Amino acid sequence: MTQIAHAERSHALLSASGAHRWLRCTPSARLEETLPDRRTSYSAAGTLGHEIAEFKLRKHFIEPIGAQKAAAQMRKFRANEHYSSELEQIVDVFVDYCKSIDMLFTSRPYVLVEQQVDFSHIVPEGFGTADFIAVGDDLMVVADLKTGQGKPVPIQGNEQMRLYALGALRAVAGIFPVSRVRMAIVQPKVYDEPQEDEITVEELERWAEEIKPIAQLAYEGKGEFVVGDHCGFCRARETCRARIEQFFGAAEQMPYKPPIIGWDEVGEVLRKAEGVVSWYNDLKELALAHILEGGEVNGWKAVEGRGSRAYSNIDEAFGALTAAGIDEAILYERKPLTPAQIEKALGKKQYRELLEDPGYVVKEPGKPTLAPIEDKRPAYSKAAAVFAADANTTNN
């Protein structure tokens, strides 16, 4: 069973995943091309989740392998620093959904897993990788896994899924008489159920013709910078001049202003932005309170937030778990108290006598943080921080 490492795959300039952005802000794709990609632990976990999903789906639909080899591969996945049991549970929700697709067809469908699809007939040099495709009868199903919870990804009118569907249709053209496309997004950390949207091939092709000229504009890097909720994952989101000018008003006009602000401008923007976040959150709280008291705020409403789970009776719940043979060590965490917590428990005098005076507690240097130039603290020195850290290690 051969898998290409997901992190090593090539990516199109006008990617399907970025379509929600470049269809609204056409110069953004060329601008992002000049900026480095910023991978995070969340994106790394998402990549691992897709690799696990690919393995499980290939094993079920395409390349059955023995239990021993499968177990060995899963051990490798579980040894990854970004693995968690929660991540595997999320993957399993997606895999189970894909398995359930069988019921939509009169016979087992033709399945493609992590398939690169080409939609360059609509978007210049456009291609992407669809997580799961199933085709049979007159139906095609395209499903996508989202492992995160930071931002809900709705299915209605989803441009990424429509581009995947266009590429998948091109791949099976002349083989299957597809007239309907069902698209699904599985995002278990946000939605309790998979989201689905169905569209006819005729409707999909009409939409494709509508976006063709916009995609060409984006490929050429032309058009106006447009600010909106699509800015959230743009690589230029912090330093985009259009976005900053929307928040604070246009700066002094210049013959030419690059789309990214320079470091000589960053300081002024930071000063203007001080207090904006806390003010915005305070205003939201005030508006929520007003609505809950029966008032109205144009364009906003109060909704129930995502609830958390709690035990109805923790003793009975844990009793049921231990009765089922679950080791108690799994159910509890044993963590040492921090120096601040012990000081609070013992009192300052006893804490100092037993821990600080004998040298059992040391002051670690704080992480660097940004501050105005008039701040009385000395400027951060990386060399001094390394020296202090080494000194603490030596003393310990």
Beta strands, then each sheet from edge to edge (+ up, - down):
strand 1: 110-118
strand 2: 127-136
strand 3: 139-145
strand 4: 180-186
strand 5: 195-200
sheet 1: 1+ 2- 3+ 4+ 5-
end
